[in-house]
Amino acid sequence: MFRASEDKGTCVRASARYGDRQFEIVYRREAPKLLLYLKRRIWQEEDRHDLVQEAFTRLVASRSSAATSNPGAYLQGIVRHLLADRARAWAKAEAFDPVIYSAGKDIAGPDTVAEINDMRESYRLAVESLPPRTKEVYLLHRAEELGYKQIAEQLDISIRTVEWHVAEAIVRIGKSIGITHG
C-alpha cells in the first residue's frame, strides 16, 4: 500500500508528517481494522483496498490535529464518509440499477444489493438520530458540501462549534452503525 516503491510522493508526505516509523505503526495497526470493517460492506476486495488507500492518503494530507492525536478514529471517520459518499453517489445517479455494480463491469448478486441497501439504511437512521443542531451542521457540511466557515456564518456560530458538531456527528454515526474507536 504505502511502500516507497509504489507511491513515493505519499510516503514522503507521510514521513514528513509522522516519521517513517510512526506512520508504519499506524498503518500496520489500522489498515487491517479498516479492511475488516469494509469486508462486511463492500463486495470487491480491490474496492476495499482502494478505500483504505484513499483514507490513508487523506490522513497524510490532513492538517487537522485529530489526524495526529487519534489517527485510528480519524481514519475510521474518513472511511465512513467515503462509504457515505459512495452511497449518495449511487442514490443520486439517474439510472441507478442496484443490480449493476462497478460501472457495469461486474454483476452484483442479491447479497451485495442487500448490503448496499443495509448500509444506506443504517447511515440514514444514524443521521436521523442525531440531535437537531448537530444534524443540521453535519448535513450542511456533508450533503450540501459547505465549508466550516460558510456553515459558521450561515448559522451564526463559531467555526470551533461547527468542528465540534461535525466531530460529534461522526462519533455518534460511528457508534450507531457499529464502528468502535480504539
Residue pairs with C-beta under 8 A, 6 or more apart in sequence:
1 27
1 31
1 49
1 52
1 53
1 56
2 10
2 11
2 14
2 23
2 27
2 53
2 56
3 11
4 11
10 56
10 57
10 60
11 20
13 60
13 61
14 20
14 23
14 56
14 60
15 23
17 23
17 60
17 68
18 26
18 60
18 68
23 60
26 59
26 71
26 72
27 56
29 72
30 71
30 72
30 75
31 52
31 56
33 72
33 76
34 51
34 52
34 55
34 75
34 76
34 79
35 48
35 49
35 52
37 76
37 79
37 179
38 47
38 48
38 51
38 52
38 79
38 83
39 48
40 115
41 83
41 115
41 119
42 48
42 51
42 83
42 115
43 101
43 108
43 111
43 112
43 115
44 101
44 102
44 106
47 102
51 79
51 82
51 83
52 79
54 78
54 82
55 75
55 78
55 79
55 82
56 75
58 78
59 67
59 71
59 74
59 75
59 78
62 74
64 74
66 73
66 74
66 167
67 74
70 181
72 181
72 182
73 171
73 181
76 174
76 179
76 181
77 170
77 174
80 170
80 173
80 174
80 177
80 179
81 142
81 170
83 119
83 123
84 123
84 142
87 116
87 119
87 120
87 123
88 143
90 96
90 98
90 116
91 120
98 108
98 113
98 116
98 117
99 107
99 108
99 113
100 107
100 108
101 107
101 108
101 112
108 116
122 176
122 177
123 173
123 177
125 176
126 172
126 173
126 176
126 177
127 135
127 138
127 139
127 169
127 173
128 135
129 172
129 176
130 138
130 169
130 172
130 173
133 165
134 165
134 168
134 169
134 172
135 169
136 155
137 151
137 155
137 162
137 165
137 166
137 169
138 165
138 166
138 169
140 146
140 150
140 151
140 154
140 155
141 147
141 148
141 151
141 162
141 166
146 154
148 159
148 162
148 163
148 166
149 159
151 157
151 162
152 158
152 159
152 161
152 162
155 162
171 181
174 180
174 181
